[in-house]
Amino acid sequence: MGKGVKAAVIGGVFAVMVGGAGYGAFNIVSALNGDGGSGVAAKKTGPPGKDEVEETTARFFAAWEKGEAARAASLTNNDAAAERLLTAFGDDAHVTDVKITPGAARGTTVPYAVKAKVVYDGKTEPLGYRSELKVVRGVTTGRALVDWQPSVVHPELKRADDTLVTDTSATPPIEAVGRDGSVLTKEKYPSLGPVLDALREKYGDEVGGTRGIELVVRHPGNGAPDTPLLTVAKGKPGKLVTTISPSAQSAAEKAVKRFAQSSVVAVKPSTGEVLAVANHRTDGFNAAFEGQAAPGSTMKIITAAMLIDNGVTSMKGPAPCPDTAVWQSQTFKNLTNMKPDENATLANSFMRSCNTAFIKLIDEKPLTDASLTQEAEERFGLGRDNWKTGVVSFDGSVPAVGGPDRAAGAIGQGQVQMSPLNMASVTATAITGSFRQPYLVSPKLDGRELAQARGLPASTASQLKQMMWLTATQGTAAPAMAGLGGEIGAKTGSAEVDGNAKSNSWFTGFRDDIAAAAMTEEGGHGGDAAGPIVAAVLRTGG
């Protein structure tokens, strides 16, 4: 029975009683209705007032502290979801002796501290954390109710089906260490949290640890590994050596915090080792490895390689840059204020990121609808769904298509999809001529076979490296790369997304033996957001 129906029935019962029960029953009705005298309360509207916020949270916290899940849930705007999670808090997570201390309300938002104990299999461990909730007006009842979110129970509960469980750990703990032997922790490198959880799930049994007892967030809906919150009884961690460079990781963590919805990856071109992976996102998604988005003009690295490898043009060959280019009835334009240049070379059009130059050249023989796909797969190792990095990752996608999407794909739009990991690998392949599949954990640990690809002819790699150097020193990437010494190069990109006011910002670059790529959602031009992120990582030198 819903809250609105239940209230109506109760009100009806007491209305009958008032007629023959006198003043006492009348006061009960008045109290329930909150109207001070009328037998039928007017449905309240607008944000809850201060007194309502205090009363609702006090009653909710009191019921929660007593383990009365159903009663606490009835004070929320989603009874079923709240009762399920609040019941699991006691029954599955084995949390007891709950004490909740509210802080000063900010309007209808109330912060609070939770102190409790986790008791399991004769072991007890104190639990403490902070969270907050919001009080809203019930749509159907007009009552002040807790706006139900999983994070009300614990801030690490982020999805509707997340839940808390205390049990023997699914896998033994690991002590992940960087390439220099230093320990990598979530506390020091927050972006590595999901990565470390994934590495533990995959390699916990491989590196000789023993299981403990933990309070975890379980993610039944998306298959993600458990997120540990509290160790109730310690297991013995096994040591897992990763390829992460602490200096590059620190720079990456700091850099992405400057721009919302940003991700970056750095790799070592000579080996394929992943040096850094960082995300600054509200959803906790590892977009650096698993993101799938149009890469904008950073894709021109692969398109330029295709043009050179197929004999269409060369670095010093023609690549005219008109104002517009028409491909099968669709008109493509350049960035605002780009001057046309009918005498431009490929290097000039690459460093200025001229869209029309690339659109006009993809119709040249012997190119076909499949040429860009073949270049991406056979030369750069993309799009075959066979990378084995050590954790879940996306391998890129460059489908063979005709029509306007063929032209759009050449400039990193249309159906082309990449992650920052993919584009860091593209840059590594471009400057070395060899595809070395990126990885976080040495394949020697578990005998997995890394993906293979032909790589690039030496002449093609040399031209790409020179064009990226020109772009970093004289072209669109120069402002972001300013001040970096050594061998450098870069490519900017901006990818338009339907419905977004600003384009996604992409940037990839290299400095000596480190290559990096970043993407910032709605960050604007490549050099505006993603560029500074990549440059900050490159400054560490790996």
C-alpha positions as CSV (number, residue, x, y, z in Angstrom):
1,M,0.0,0.0,0.0
2,G,1.5,3.4,-1.0
3,K,2.1,6.2,1.4
4,G,-0.6,8.4,-0.1
5,V,-3.3,5.7,0.2
6,K,-2.3,4.7,3.7
7,A,-2.5,8.3,4.9
8,A,-6.0,8.7,3.4
9,V,-7.3,5.5,5.1
10,I,-5.8,6.5,8.5
11,G,-7.3,10.0,8.1
12,G,-10.7,8.5,7.2
13,V,-10.7,6.2,10.3
14,F,-9.9,9.1,12.6
15,A,-12.4,11.4,11.0
16,V,-15.1,8.9,12.0
17,M,-13.7,8.7,15.6
18,V,-13.8,12.4,16.0
19,G,-17.5,12.5,15.8
20,G,-18.0,10.3,19.0
21,A,-14.6,10.4,20.7
22,G,-14.3,14.0,21.7
23,Y,-11.3,16.4,22.0
24,G,-8.6,13.8,22.5
25,A,-9.2,12.1,19.2
26,F,-9.5,15.5,17.5
27,N,-6.0,16.4,18.7
28,I,-4.6,13.2,17.3
29,V,-6.1,14.1,13.9
30,S,-4.7,17.6,14.1
31,A,-1.3,16.3,14.9
32,L,-1.3,13.9,12.1
33,N,-2.4,16.4,9.6
34,G,-0.2,19.1,10.9
35,D,-2.9,21.7,10.3
36,G,-3.5,22.8,13.9
37,G,-7.3,22.4,13.6
38,S,-8.6,21.5,10.2
39,G,-9.5,17.8,9.8
40,V,-7.9,17.7,6.3
41,A,-4.4,18.9,5.8
42,A,-3.5,21.0,2.7
43,K,-0.8,19.3,0.7
44,K,2.4,21.2,1.3
45,T,4.4,22.5,-1.6
46,G,7.8,24.0,-2.1
47,P,11.1,23.1,-0.5
48,P,10.9,21.7,3.0
49,G,11.5,24.2,5.8
50,K,14.2,24.1,8.4
51,D,12.0,22.4,11.0
52,E,10.8,19.7,8.5
53,V,14.4,19.0,7.5
54,E,15.5,18.6,11.1
55,E,12.5,16.4,12.0
56,T,12.7,14.1,9.0
57,T,16.5,13.5,9.3
58,A,16.2,12.9,13.1
59,R,13.5,10.3,12.6
60,F,15.4,8.7,9.7
61,F,18.7,8.6,11.6
62,A,17.0,7.2,14.7
63,A,15.3,4.3,12.7
64,W,18.6,3.6,10.9
65,E,20.5,3.5,14.2
66,K,18.0,1.0,15.6
67,G,18.3,-1.2,12.5
68,E,14.6,-0.6,11.6
69,A,15.1,-0.7,7.9
70,A,11.4,-0.6,6.9
71,R,10.7,2.3,9.2
72,A,13.7,4.3,8.0
73,A,12.8,3.5,4.4
74,S,9.3,4.8,4.9
75,L,10.8,8.2,5.5
76,T,12.4,8.3,2.0
77,N,11.0,8.8,-1.5
78,N,11.9,5.3,-2.6
79,D,10.8,2.7,0.0
80,A,11.8,-0.4,-1.9
81,A,15.3,0.6,-2.8
82,A,16.0,2.1,0.6
83,E,14.7,-0.9,2.6
84,R,16.8,-3.3,0.4
85,L,20.0,-1.4,1.1
86,L,19.4,-0.5,4.7
87,T,18.5,-4.2,5.4
88,A,21.8,-5.2,3.7
89,F,23.6,-2.7,5.9
90,G,22.8,-4.9,8.9
91,D,22.3,-8.4,7.5
92,D,24.9,-8.6,4.7
93,A,27.5,-6.0,5.8
94,H,27.1,-7.0,9.5
95,V,27.3,-3.4,10.7
96,T,26.2,-2.9,14.3
97,D,26.2,-0.3,17.0
98,V,25.4,2.5,14.6
99,K,25.7,6.1,15.8
100,I,24.9,8.9,13.4
101,T,25.9,12.5,14.1
102,P,24.3,15.2,11.8
103,G,26.2,18.3,11.0
104,A,24.9,21.8,10.2
105,A,22.3,21.7,7.4
106,R,23.0,23.7,4.3
107,G,19.4,24.4,3.3
108,T,17.9,21.0,2.6
109,T,21.2,19.2,2.5
110,V,22.4,17.6,5.7
111,P,25.9,16.2,6.2
112,Y,26.5,13.5,8.8
113,A,29.1,11.2,10.3
114,V,28.6,7.5,10.8
115,K,30.4,5.5,13.5
116,A,29.7,1.8,13.8
117,K,31.3,-1.6,14.1
118,V,31.6,-4.5,11.6
119,V,31.3,-7.8,13.4
120,Y,31.9,-11.0,11.4
121,D,33.1,-14.5,12.3
122,G,34.3,-13.4,15.7
123,K,36.2,-10.4,14.4
124,T,35.3,-6.8,15.1
125,E,36.5,-3.7,13.4
126,P,35.4,0.0,13.9
127,L,33.9,1.7,10.9
128,G,33.6,5.4,10.3
129,Y,32.8,7.6,7.4
130,R,31.0,10.8,6.3
131,S,28.2,11.3,3.8
132,E,25.2,13.6,3.2
133,L,21.6,13.5,2.2
134,K,18.9,15.9,0.9
135,V,15.4,16.3,2.1
136,V,12.8,16.9,-0.6
137,R,9.0,17.3,-0.8
138,G,7.2,14.1,-1.6
139,V,5.5,14.4,-5.0
140,T,2.3,12.6,-4.1
141,T,2.1,13.3,-0.3
142,G,3.7,16.6,0.1
143,R,5.6,15.2,3.1
144,A,9.2,16.0,3.8
145,L,11.2,12.9,2.8
146,V,14.8,11.8,2.4
147,D,15.8,11.9,-1.3
148,W,16.9,8.4,-1.7
149,Q,20.4,7.7,-3.2
150,P,22.6,4.7,-2.5
151,S,25.2,7.2,-1.2
152,V,23.0,8.0,1.8
153,V,24.1,4.6,3.2
154,H,27.8,5.0,2.2
155,P,29.4,7.5,-0.2
156,E,31.1,4.7,-2.2
157,L,27.7,3.3,-3.2
158,K,27.2,5.0,-6.6
159,R,24.9,2.8,-8.6
160,A,21.4,1.7,-7.9
161,D,22.3,-2.0,-7.6
162,D,25.5,-1.5,-5.5
163,T,25.3,-3.1,-2.1
164,L,27.5,-3.6,1.0
165,V,28.8,-7.1,1.9
166,T,31.2,-8.3,4.6
167,D,32.7,-11.7,3.8
168,T,35.9,-13.6,3.1
169,S,37.5,-11.6,0.3
170,A,36.9,-12.9,-3.3
171,T,40.6,-12.7,-4.0
172,P,43.7,-12.3,-1.9
173,P,44.9,-8.7,-1.4
174,I,47.8,-7.4,-3.5
175,E,50.6,-5.0,-2.8
176,A,50.9,-3.3,-6.2
177,V,54.2,-1.6,-6.8
178,G,55.4,0.7,-9.5
179,R,58.4,0.2,-11.8
180,D,60.7,1.7,-9.1
181,G,59.4,-0.7,-6.4
182,S,57.4,1.8,-4.5
183,V,54.0,0.8,-3.2
184,L,51.0,2.1,-5.2
185,T,47.9,2.9,-3.0
186,K,44.5,4.4,-3.7
187,E,45.1,7.0,-1.0
188,K,48.2,8.3,-2.8
189,Y,46.9,7.8,-6.3
190,P,43.1,8.0,-6.3
191,S,42.8,7.4,-10.0
192,L,44.4,4.0,-9.7
193,G,41.6,2.8,-7.3
194,P,39.5,1.0,-10.0
195,V,42.7,-0.2,-11.7
196,L,44.2,-1.7,-8.5
197,D,40.8,-3.4,-7.8
198,A,40.8,-4.9,-11.3
199,L,44.5,-6.0,-10.9
200,R,43.7,-7.6,-7.6
201,E,40.7,-9.5,-9.1
202,K,42.8,-10.8,-11.9
203,Y,46.2,-11.4,-10.3
204,G,45.4,-11.9,-6.6
205,D,45.7,-15.7,-6.8
206,E,48.7,-15.4,-9.2
207,V,51.0,-13.6,-6.8
208,G,50.6,-15.8,-3.7
209,G,48.5,-13.9,-1.2
210,T,46.0,-15.3,1.2
211,R,42.4,-14.1,1.6
212,G,41.2,-11.9,4.5
213,I,37.7,-10.6,5.6
214,E,36.5,-7.4,4.2
215,L,33.6,-5.0,4.0
216,V,33.2,-4.3,0.3
217,V,30.9,-2.6,-2.2
218,R,29.6,-5.3,-4.5
219,H,28.6,-4.2,-8.1
220,P,26.3,-7.0,-9.3
221,G,25.0,-5.0,-12.2
222,N,28.1,-4.3,-14.2
223,G,30.5,-7.1,-13.2
224,A,33.1,-4.8,-11.8
225,P,35.3,-6.1,-9.1
226,D,34.4,-5.5,-5.5
227,T,35.5,-2.2,-4.0
228,P,37.1,-2.8,-0.6
229,L,36.1,-0.4,2.2
230,L,37.4,-1.9,5.4
231,T,39.6,-4.8,6.3
232,V,38.1,-6.8,9.2
233,A,40.8,-9.5,9.2
234,K,43.9,-9.1,7.2
235,G,44.9,-11.5,4.5
236,K,48.5,-11.7,3.3
237,P,49.1,-9.6,0.2
238,G,51.0,-10.9,-2.7
239,K,53.4,-8.5,-4.5
240,L,52.4,-7.4,-8.0
241,V,54.9,-5.5,-10.0
242,T,53.3,-3.0,-12.5
243,T,54.7,-0.7,-15.1
244,I,53.4,2.5,-13.5
245,S,55.9,5.3,-13.0
246,P,55.1,7.1,-9.7
247,S,56.4,10.4,-11.0
248,A,54.3,10.3,-14.2
249,Q,51.3,9.0,-12.2
250,S,51.6,11.9,-9.7
251,A,51.7,14.4,-12.6
252,A,48.8,12.7,-14.3
253,E,46.7,12.8,-11.1
254,K,47.4,16.4,-10.6
255,A,46.8,17.4,-14.2
256,V,43.4,15.8,-14.7
257,K,42.1,17.6,-11.6
258,R,42.3,20.9,-13.5
259,F,39.5,19.9,-15.9
260,A,36.3,18.0,-15.2
261,Q,35.6,14.8,-17.1
262,S,39.2,14.3,-18.1
263,S,41.3,11.2,-18.7
264,V,45.0,10.7,-19.6
265,V,47.3,7.8,-20.4
266,A,51.1,7.7,-20.8
267,V,53.1,4.9,-22.3
268,K,56.8,4.1,-23.0
269,P,57.1,3.9,-26.8
270,S,60.1,1.6,-26.8
271,T,58.4,-1.1,-24.7
272,G,54.6,-0.4,-24.6
273,E,54.6,-0.2,-20.8
274,V,51.9,2.0,-19.4
275,L,53.5,4.7,-17.2
276,A,50.4,6.5,-16.0
277,V,46.6,6.3,-16.1
278,A,44.4,8.9,-14.5
279,N,40.8,10.0,-14.6
280,H,38.8,12.9,-13.1
281,R,35.2,11.9,-13.6
282,T,32.0,12.1,-11.7
283,D,31.0,8.5,-12.6
284,G,34.3,6.7,-11.6
285,F,34.6,5.2,-15.1
286,N,38.1,4.3,-16.3
287,A,37.6,6.3,-19.5
288,A,41.4,6.5,-20.0
289,F,41.3,2.7,-20.8
290,E,37.7,2.0,-21.6
291,G,36.4,5.2,-23.2
292,Q,34.9,5.1,-26.7
293,A,34.7,8.5,-28.3
294,A,35.5,10.2,-31.6
295,P,39.1,11.4,-31.3
296,G,38.8,14.4,-33.6
297,S,41.9,15.5,-35.5
298,T,44.3,13.4,-33.5
299,M,43.1,10.7,-36.0
300,K,44.9,12.6,-38.7
301,I,48.1,10.8,-37.5
302,I,46.6,7.5,-38.9
303,T,45.1,9.2,-41.9
304,A,48.4,10.8,-42.8
305,A,50.1,7.4,-42.4
306,M,47.5,5.9,-44.8
307,L,48.1,8.7,-47.4
308,I,51.9,8.2,-47.2
309,D,51.8,4.3,-47.2
310,N,49.5,4.3,-50.2
311,G,51.6,6.7,-52.3
312,V,48.9,9.4,-52.3
313,T,51.2,12.1,-51.0
314,S,54.1,12.7,-48.6
315,M,55.2,15.1,-46.0
316,K,56.5,17.6,-48.6
317,G,53.9,16.6,-51.2
318,P,50.7,18.5,-52.0
319,A,47.7,18.7,-49.6
320,P,45.8,21.8,-50.6
321,C,43.7,23.4,-47.9
322,P,40.6,25.1,-49.3
323,D,37.8,26.8,-47.3
324,T,35.5,23.9,-47.8
325,A,35.5,20.3,-49.2
326,V,32.4,18.4,-50.4
327,W,32.3,14.6,-50.1
328,Q,29.2,12.9,-51.5
329,S,27.0,15.9,-50.9
330,Q,28.3,16.7,-47.4
331,T,30.3,19.9,-46.9
332,F,33.2,19.9,-44.5
333,K,34.8,23.1,-43.1
334,N,37.9,24.1,-41.2
335,L,38.1,25.8,-37.9
336,T,37.1,29.4,-37.9
337,N,39.7,31.9,-39.1
338,M,41.9,29.3,-40.8
339,K,43.3,30.8,-44.0
340,P,42.9,28.7,-47.2
341,D,46.2,27.6,-48.8
342,E,45.9,25.9,-52.2
343,N,49.7,25.3,-52.2
344,A,49.9,23.6,-48.8
345,T,52.0,20.5,-48.3
346,L,50.8,17.6,-46.1
347,A,53.1,18.8,-43.3
348,N,51.5,22.3,-43.4
349,S,48.0,21.0,-43.5
350,F,48.8,18.6,-40.7
351,M,50.4,21.2,-38.4
352,R,47.5,23.6,-39.0
353,S,44.9,20.7,-38.7
354,C,43.2,21.5,-42.0
355,N,40.2,19.3,-42.3
356,T,39.5,20.0,-46.0
357,A,43.0,18.9,-47.0
358,F,42.4,15.4,-45.7
359,I,38.9,15.2,-47.0
360,K,40.0,16.0,-50.5
361,L,42.8,13.4,-50.5
362,I,40.9,10.4,-49.4
363,D,39.2,10.1,-52.8
364,E,42.6,9.5,-54.5
365,K,43.4,6.1,-55.9
366,P,44.2,3.5,-54.7
367,L,42.2,4.4,-51.6
368,T,39.0,2.6,-50.8
369,D,36.3,2.5,-48.1
370,A,38.5,0.0,-46.3
371,S,41.9,1.7,-46.5
372,L,41.7,3.6,-43.2
373,T,40.5,0.5,-41.4
374,Q,43.4,-1.5,-42.9
375,E,45.9,1.1,-41.8
376,A,44.5,1.3,-38.3
377,E,44.4,-2.5,-37.8
378,E,47.4,-3.7,-39.7
379,R,49.8,-0.9,-38.9
380,F,48.7,0.5,-35.6
381,G,47.2,-2.7,-34.0
382,L,43.8,-1.1,-33.4
383,G,40.2,-2.5,-33.7
384,R,40.9,-6.2,-33.4
385,D,39.6,-6.7,-29.9
386,N,42.8,-8.5,-28.9
387,W,44.7,-6.2,-26.5
388,K,45.7,-7.8,-23.2
389,T,46.8,-4.9,-21.1
390,G,46.2,-6.6,-17.7
391,V,42.8,-4.9,-17.1
392,V,39.7,-4.3,-19.2
393,S,40.5,-1.9,-22.1
394,F,39.1,-0.8,-25.4
395,D,41.1,-1.5,-28.5
396,G,39.7,1.3,-30.7
397,S,37.3,1.0,-33.6
398,V,37.8,2.2,-37.2
399,P,35.1,0.5,-39.3
400,A,35.1,0.3,-43.0
401,V,32.3,2.6,-44.2
402,G,31.2,4.5,-47.3
403,G,29.3,7.7,-47.8
404,P,29.9,10.8,-45.6
405,D,31.2,8.7,-42.7
406,R,34.2,7.7,-44.7
407,A,35.2,11.3,-45.0
408,A,34.3,12.1,-41.4
409,G,36.4,9.1,-40.2
410,A,39.5,10.6,-41.8
411,I,39.3,13.6,-39.4
412,G,38.3,11.6,-36.4
413,Q,34.5,12.0,-36.5
414,G,31.8,9.7,-37.9
415,Q,32.0,6.1,-36.6
416,V,35.6,6.2,-35.4
417,Q,36.0,5.5,-31.7
418,M,39.1,5.8,-29.5
419,S,40.3,6.0,-25.9
420,P,43.2,8.0,-24.6
421,L,45.1,4.7,-24.3
422,N,44.5,4.0,-28.0
423,M,45.8,7.4,-29.0
424,A,48.9,7.2,-26.8
425,S,49.7,4.0,-28.5
426,V,49.1,5.6,-31.9
427,T,51.7,8.2,-31.1
428,A,54.1,5.6,-29.8
429,T,53.7,3.6,-33.1
430,A,54.0,6.7,-35.2
431,I,57.3,7.8,-33.8
432,T,59.0,4.4,-33.5
433,G,57.5,2.6,-36.5
434,S,56.7,-0.4,-34.3
435,F,53.4,-1.3,-32.7
436,R,54.0,-2.4,-29.1
437,Q,50.8,-3.3,-27.4
438,P,50.4,-1.3,-24.1
439,Y,50.4,-3.2,-20.9
440,L,50.2,-2.6,-17.1
441,V,51.5,-6.0,-16.0
442,S,54.3,-8.0,-17.7
443,P,52.9,-10.8,-19.8
444,K,55.6,-13.0,-18.3
445,L,53.5,-13.2,-15.1
446,D,50.6,-15.1,-16.7
447,G,51.9,-16.1,-20.1
448,R,49.4,-14.0,-22.1
449,E,50.2,-13.1,-25.7
450,L,50.2,-9.5,-26.5
451,A,48.6,-8.2,-29.7
452,Q,50.8,-7.9,-32.8
453,A,50.8,-5.6,-35.9
454,R,53.0,-4.9,-38.8
455,G,54.0,-1.4,-37.8
456,L,55.0,1.4,-40.2
457,P,57.7,1.6,-42.8
458,A,60.7,3.6,-41.5
459,S,60.1,6.4,-44.0
460,T,56.5,6.8,-42.9
461,A,57.4,6.9,-39.2
462,S,60.1,9.4,-39.9
463,Q,57.7,11.7,-41.7
464,L,55.0,11.4,-39.0
465,K,57.5,12.2,-36.3
466,Q,58.7,15.3,-38.2
467,M,55.1,16.5,-38.8
468,M,54.3,16.1,-35.1
469,W,57.4,18.0,-34.3
470,L,56.3,20.9,-36.6
471,T,52.9,20.8,-34.9
472,A,54.4,21.0,-31.5
473,T,56.8,23.9,-32.3
474,Q,55.0,25.9,-35.0
475,G,51.4,24.5,-35.3
476,T,48.2,24.1,-33.2
477,A,50.0,22.3,-30.4
478,A,52.8,24.9,-29.9
479,P,51.1,26.8,-27.0
480,A,50.6,23.7,-24.9
481,M,54.0,22.2,-25.7
482,A,56.0,25.4,-25.0
483,G,59.0,25.0,-22.8
484,L,59.4,21.3,-23.3
485,G,62.9,20.2,-24.2
486,G,64.2,17.1,-25.9
487,E,62.6,15.4,-28.9
488,I,59.0,16.5,-28.9
489,G,55.9,16.3,-31.1
490,A,52.1,16.5,-30.8
491,K,48.7,16.6,-32.5
492,T,45.6,18.4,-31.4
493,G,42.0,17.4,-31.9
494,S,38.5,18.6,-31.2
495,A,35.5,16.3,-31.7
496,E,32.0,17.6,-32.0
497,V,29.3,15.6,-30.2
498,D,25.6,16.0,-30.9
499,G,23.9,17.9,-28.1
500,N,27.0,19.3,-26.5
501,A,27.7,23.0,-26.6
502,K,31.4,22.5,-26.8
503,S,33.5,19.9,-28.6
504,N,35.6,17.3,-26.7
505,S,39.2,18.3,-26.4
506,W,41.8,15.8,-27.5
507,F,45.6,16.0,-27.5
508,T,48.4,13.5,-28.0
509,G,52.1,14.1,-27.8
510,F,55.6,12.7,-27.1
511,R,58.8,13.8,-25.5
512,D,61.8,11.4,-25.8
513,D,60.6,8.0,-24.7
514,I,57.2,8.9,-23.3
515,A,54.0,9.3,-25.3
516,A,50.7,10.5,-23.8
517,A,47.1,11.3,-24.8
518,A,44.3,13.0,-23.0
519,M,40.6,13.7,-23.6
520,T,38.4,16.3,-21.8
521,E,34.6,16.1,-22.4
522,E,33.4,19.5,-23.6
523,G,36.9,20.9,-23.1
524,G,36.9,22.8,-26.4
525,H,39.9,22.9,-28.7
526,G,42.6,20.3,-28.2
527,G,45.1,22.8,-26.8
528,D,42.7,24.3,-24.3
529,A,42.2,21.4,-21.9
530,A,43.7,18.1,-23.1
531,G,46.9,19.8,-24.2
532,P,48.0,21.1,-20.8
533,I,47.2,17.7,-19.3
534,V,49.5,15.9,-21.7
535,A,52.2,18.5,-21.4
536,A,52.2,18.2,-17.6
537,V,52.8,14.4,-17.9
538,L,55.5,14.7,-20.5
539,R,57.4,17.1,-18.3
540,T,58.1,14.3,-15.9
541,G,60.1,12.4,-18.6
542,G,58.5,9.1,-17.4
